[in-house]
Amino acid sequence: MDNFVVSARKYRPQNFNTVVGQSHITTTLKNAILNNHLAHAFLFCGPRGVGKTTCARILAKTINCTKITKDGEACNECDSCVSFEKGASLNIHELDAASNNSVDDIRTLVEQVRFAPQAGKYKVYIVDEVHMLSASAFNAFLKTLEEPPPYAIFILATTEKHKILPTILSRCQIFDFRRINSNDTVAHLEEIVEKEKIKAEKNALQLIAQKSEGCMRDALSILDKIVSFSNGALTYANTLEHLNILDEAYYFKLLEYLTDQELTKAMLLYDEINQKGFEGDMVLYGFASFIRNLLVCKDPASAHLLESIEGWRDQYTTTAQKVSTAYLVSALNILNESEIQFKMARNKRLHVELALIKLNFLQQAIELSMEDGQVVKKKLVDTHYPIKTKRILPLGKMVVNEQAKLVIETAPVSTQKPAAPITSTTTKAPTVSTLATSETAASITSTSTESGNKKNLLAALQQKYGSQYKIEEVKESIPLNREALQQCWDEYTQYLEKSLKHSSAGTFKLAQLNIEDEVHFTVTVSALTAQKFVEQERMNFMEKVWEQFQNRAIQFSILVDAGEKEDVPLHLKLNSKQKFERIAEQYPLVNELKTRLNLEIFY
């Protein structure tokens, strides 16, 4: 039985014309060979599996060929080509820098360069994965790479160009390899299955090309696995099963359910997908790619960017015209964020289901944010606009009976001054208290003077609740005056003295009161510490004022008189370190205790 050779080795290109998808490089190399304009050092960089090492070997074989064709290709018949095919050529040396990355390995290579080739024109040194060399090895290689003998040519290959020192890059002729597109990959796979006499559907080959992501070596490896799995017959179904790819029919069906807001069917479909063994992140990634394909199909000019097999192209175009662009862009954003946060989610399934719920109601959210059929966009402005706020009065001491409810059906608008809230009390019945703002309280106390047909609110309440509660009319507010306010202030000062709050009482005695308007007055104190004492008693004092003047709209501000400087005690001025130093100065034994015990003080 013959030994099996994988397709990646069996069908490795042997000349420049058979290299797939790198015509911009192969053409340049052939012209350089024909015109005898070869550089002494090449750097082939690009993704994995795109032909870097293959092109290096073809170049090494071609420049030593004695019968180069007119197209710049090797003849494959001369002694040099034959020895190369057998792997017995002494003019070509390959070094794997991933495992030979030390200074000694490079020194050994440099010593070999000194010897001229026994047969042939050039000695070619191919260094693969050159980015794995250490910094010392790079430095040891610099001089030889800059001025090699005329018969020595270096070909360096790497997948990570950014890791190579700039001094190396400046000494090489750089060739950037690109990913192989799907069409070139499919064409190459069709040639191979034809030579191997394998039955393969084109949709299956397109799936393999899409899965390989531009890497020909991966595509050939996948082909070998599926051929073994399917016993030599590649179909779309068994390729999907082997590659663990979710059929795009599921995505079309899922999008239909979400746009129709049929959440139950969407959740059941996801459960079916989950039962087949597909992880949540794979569903999010696949659905995001599906939405992206729909988005590029919205415009015929970008339809060639569609990454899918040919069988689905017509359905993509038809579906893209039915779904709005706003929905696709918003859905793509939701899926992208969900995919990023998937790893941090503890309940993976719930995380995916939450994304589906958002997508289900996304169309509704877009419609709410549209005006005249256009999506409203938020704009940044240069100017700043203030936020309108409304002052909220503090709550008083109120007793609310949960069994009683006071329903105010109608209240005519009044223009009277602010009044206190209505408070209904009774000796035997439950107590009902309501808190209202100035306008509401005024509305309750007002009577219907403009319309004679409407009943007085107080009369309506007495008629409805008179048997259960004692309804009293709200008293009108008393105008704020200096004498009454000072009397209330003095009474509260006496209360503080009885409560043994001497510091606060002393502050209240020295404070000065000034009335600013009908509902506002100021309290002037001499220092910031006095301001804090007044602030502590604000709420209790305001309860007295509101009760005195029957008006909860009254407020006051505290002003600090900067004319006199506050005499702050010395212990309040010093920080922790200064306090310790002052104590140690007064009591030297404290400092001696710290020194003897080797204590550390954290200030």
Buried (B, 14 or more C-beta within 10 A) or exposed (E): EEEEEEBBEEBBBBBBEBBBBBEEBBEBBBEBBEEEEBBBBBBBBBBEBBBBBBBBBBBBBBBBBBEBBEEBBBBBEBEBBEBBEEEEBEBBBBBBBEEBBBBEBBBEBBEEBEEEBEEBBBBBBBBBBBBBBBEEBBBBBBEBBEEBEEBBBBBBBBBEBEEBBEEBBEBBBBBEBEBBEBEBBBBBBEEBBEEBEBEBBBBBBBBBBBBBBBBBBBBBBBBBEBBEEBEBEBBBEBBBBBBEBBBBEBBBBBBBBBBEEBBEBBBEBBEEBBEEEBBBBBBBBBBBBBBBBBBBBBEEEEBEEBEBBEEBBEBBBEBBEEBBEBBBEBBBEBBBEBBEEBEEBEEBEEBBBBBBBBBBEBBEEBEEEEEEEEBEEEEEEEEEEEEEEEEEBEEBEEEEEEEBEBEBEEBBEBEBBBBBBBBBEEEEBBBBBBBBBBBBBBBBBBEBEEEEEEEBBBEBBBEBBEEEBBBEEBEBBEEBEEEBBEEBBEEBBEBBBEEEBEEBBBBBEEBEBBBEEBBBBBBBBBBEBBBBBBEBBBEEBBBBBBEBBBBBBBBBEBBBEEEEEEEEEEEEEEEEEEBBEEEBEEEEEEBEEBEEEEEEEEE
